[in-house]
Amino acid sequence: MDLKNDLFKEICSERRGINTRVLKQAVTLAVEIAREGREGRKIGTLFVVGDSEAVLKASRPLILDPLLGHPDEAKYIDDPNVRETLKELAQLDGAFVVSDVGVVLSAARYIDAASDNLSLPLGLGSRHMAGASVSHRTNAVSVVVSESSMVRVFDDGELVSEITPELWMLGRYSSYLEGRSSTVRQTEEVTVVSRAE
């Protein structure tokens, strides 16, 4: 556990302004989804953590919300049963909204993305634009899982970290982080590259 805490130290810093424990849970779940996929295929999804009231106002449901009506105590992101449910729901299009206390409030949300004042690298898709946009317009942090098995973290509209879950991907890996990157940290299963501050 200390290695994991050390590994995500840059990503889950208190300077993000949200609950670091909840952000760690979201990042860990995102890495699991990127590594495992679902039903033998890679999937992408988006977790928006913190400032949930503003995020809910800046989004709308794409389908009937599968989490609506369930009590908060049954929707904590650190609950193993909830995590498996979220992995199943990640196959649906849309984002998850996670409160600062760790309750997954909503799933399958369309995030109203505005590209004004955002500078994303070419090659990142609409899910990344939505994650960057909502992190720019609210005090939330976005954790994006791409179908290419990359996990990217956005704060204040900027790409702040990329996580490559599998070391074998390093041969094909190129970072979208601008400027100097900090030292790469890795374990047997995860590689994290963060922008140097």
C-alpha positions, 0 to 999 in steps of 0.5 A: 500500500505504501508503494501505491501511495508513493506511486500516485503521490503527484496525481493525488496531491492535496494541491488538487483541492479534493479528497485525495483518498477518493481520487486515489480510489478513482485512479486505481479503479480507472487503472483496473478498467484500463488493464482488464477491459470488460468481456474481452474488449478494451473500454473507455470511461470518465470519472469526475471527482469532487465539486459534484453539485457543479458537475451535475449542473454541467452534465445530463443523463444520456440514459436513465441513470442506473445509480439514481434512487440507490442510497448513498451508503450503497454507492461508495467507490471504495466498496468492492461490490460497487467497484464491480458494478462500476466496471460493468456500468463503464461499458455504457457511454458517459461519465461517472460523477463522484462526490468528494466523500466518495459516493458515486452519485451518477453514471452515464452522464453527458458532460457539456464540453466547451473547448474555449481556452483549452489546449489539448494535444492532437489525438485525444478524443471527445472523452478527453475534451469533456474531462478537460472541460469539466475540470476547467469549469469546476473544481473537479478533477477528471480521470479519463480511461481511453480505449487504448488502455491509457489513464489520463488525469485532468485538473484545471483544464490541463493534462497533469498525469498519464498512467500506462497500466502495462509495462509492455506498452512502454515500447509504443508509449509516447506522452502527451504531457507538454514540457518536462516530465518528472521521473517515471515511477513504475511497479510491475503493473503500472507506470505513471508519468507526471508533469514536472511542476 
